Amino acid sequence: MTVHQLIYYSRNKTPGDDRTQLINLREILSASQRNNGRDGITGYLIFDKSWFVQILEGDRAKVSETYTRIARDTRHGMSTVMNTRDVAERSFPEWTMGGAMRSIDVQEVYLSHGFGGPIDPTKVKWEKLFALALDLNEFERTRRSAHKQAS
Ligand SMILES: Cc1cc2nc3c(=O)[nH]c(=O)nc-3n(C[C@H](O)[C@H](O)[C@H](O)COP(=O)(O)O)c2cc1C
């Protein structure tokens, strides 16, 4: 059984300050977790204020159905598929949809991938964004388990 992976970027169309953006992102993630859990989809969402980059993985038909629904969402535009492929196993098995807004806490991860300033996904190879998502996910996981051990 292979897993289908799709990576796309899109431009955020929701206006507002950081707080509004965070509320917006939480709404997106909660709908995603509900639907993706039902559809066997996992993945990761990078949000860097003006841009979204999302990886969806799962059954090919479900991934494509989910992407079609997402692409129609008016909260973003210019949705562009960067790559699709079949892989042997999931890269984000623990998340029905993981993701975080870019913040100072994770800046070191962005820096280690050469993203000092805002990401412009129209100028970056999908492989670089995929690698960033994997590291952001790993960073968050390590931080969570450190919290658990401390409490
Ligand atoms: C950047 C972005 C990413 C999204 N990702 C997902 C997703 O992974 N899964 C999902 O079901 N909906 C996602 N959505 C939301 C969908 O566009 C849509 O609003 C939602 O699936 C509708 O769900 P509902 O019919 O349960 O209300 C995303 C929306 C945006 C703007």
The ligand as an SDF file (V2000), in Angstrom:
LIG
                    3D

 31 33  0  0  0  0  0  0  0  0999 V2000
   -5.1420   26.8430    4.0530 C   0  0  0  0  0  0  0  0  0  0  0  0
   -6.3150   25.9470    4.3220 C   0  0  0  0  0  0  0  0  0  0  0  0
   -6.1060   24.6120    4.6190 C   0  0  0  0  0  0  0  0  0  0  0  0
   -7.1820   23.7470    4.8500 C   0  0  0  0  0  0  0  0  0  0  0  0
   -6.9390   22.4330    5.1190 N   0  0  0  0  0  0  0  0  0  0  0  0
   -7.9780   21.5860    5.2630 C   0  0  0  0  0  0  0  0  0  0  0  0
   -7.7670   20.1920    5.4680 C   0  0  0  0  0  0  0  0  0  0  0  0
   -6.6380   19.7000    5.5470 O   0  0  0  0  0  0  0  0  0  0  0  0
   -8.8550   19.4130    5.5810 N   0  0  0  0  0  0  0  0  0  0  0  0
  -10.1290   19.8820    5.5240 C   0  0  0  0  0  0  0  0  0  0  0  0
  -11.0680   19.1070    5.6250 O   0  0  0  0  0  0  0  0  0  0  0  0
  -10.3530   21.1940    5.3440 N   0  0  0  0  0  0  0  0  0  0  0  0
   -9.3250   22.0550    5.2210 C   0  0  0  0  0  0  0  0  0  0  0  0
   -9.5630   23.3940    5.0470 N   0  0  0  0  0  0  0  0  0  0  0  0
  -10.9540   23.8820    5.1710 C   0  0  0  0  0  0  0  0  0  0  0  0
  -11.7550   23.6080    3.9130 C   0  0  0  0  0  0  0  0  0  0  0  0
  -11.4610   24.5620    2.9480 O   0  0  0  0  0  0  0  0  0  0  0  0
  -13.2600   23.6480    4.2280 C   0  0  0  0  0  0  0  0  0  0  0  0
  -13.6100   24.8790    4.8240 O   0  0  0  0  0  0  0  0  0  0  0  0
  -13.6730   22.5500    5.1730 C   0  0  0  0  0  0  0  0  0  0  0  0
  -13.1370   21.3110    4.7660 O   0  0  0  0  0  0  0  0  0  0  0  0
  -15.1930   22.4460    5.2310 C   0  0  0  0  0  0  0  0  0  0  0  0
  -15.5010   21.5420    6.2180 O   0  0  0  0  0  0  0  0  0  0  0  0
  -16.9840   21.3330    6.7430 P   0  0  0  0  0  0  0  0  0  0  0  0
  -17.7900   20.9990    5.5300 O   0  0  0  0  0  0  0  0  0  0  0  0
  -16.8620   20.2170    7.7160 O   0  0  0  0  0  0  0  0  0  0  0  0
  -17.3730   22.6410    7.3960 O   0  0  0  0  0  0  0  0  0  0  0  0
   -8.5000   24.2640    4.8110 C   0  0  0  0  0  0  0  0  0  0  0  0
   -8.7110   25.6130    4.5080 C   0  0  0  0  0  0  0  0  0  0  0  0
   -7.6390   26.4570    4.2610 C   0  0  0  0  0  0  0  0  0  0  0  0
   -7.8930   27.9000    3.9610 C   0  0  0  0  0  0  0  0  0  0  0  0
  1  2  1  0
  2  3  1  0
  2 30  2  0
  3  4  2  0
  4  5  1  0
  4 28  1  0
  5  6  2  0
  6  7  1  0
  6 13  1  0
  7  8  2  0
  7  9  1  0
  9 10  1  0
 10 11  2  0
 10 12  1  0
 12 13  2  0
 13 14  1  0
 14 15  1  0
 14 28  1  0
 15 16  1  0
 16 17  1  0
 16 18  1  0
 18 19  1  0
 18 20  1  0
 20 21  1  0
 20 22  1  0
 22 23  1  0
 23 24  1  0
 24 25  2  0
 24 26  1  0
 24 27  1  0
 28 29  2  0
 29 30  1  0
 30 31  1  0
M  END
$$$$
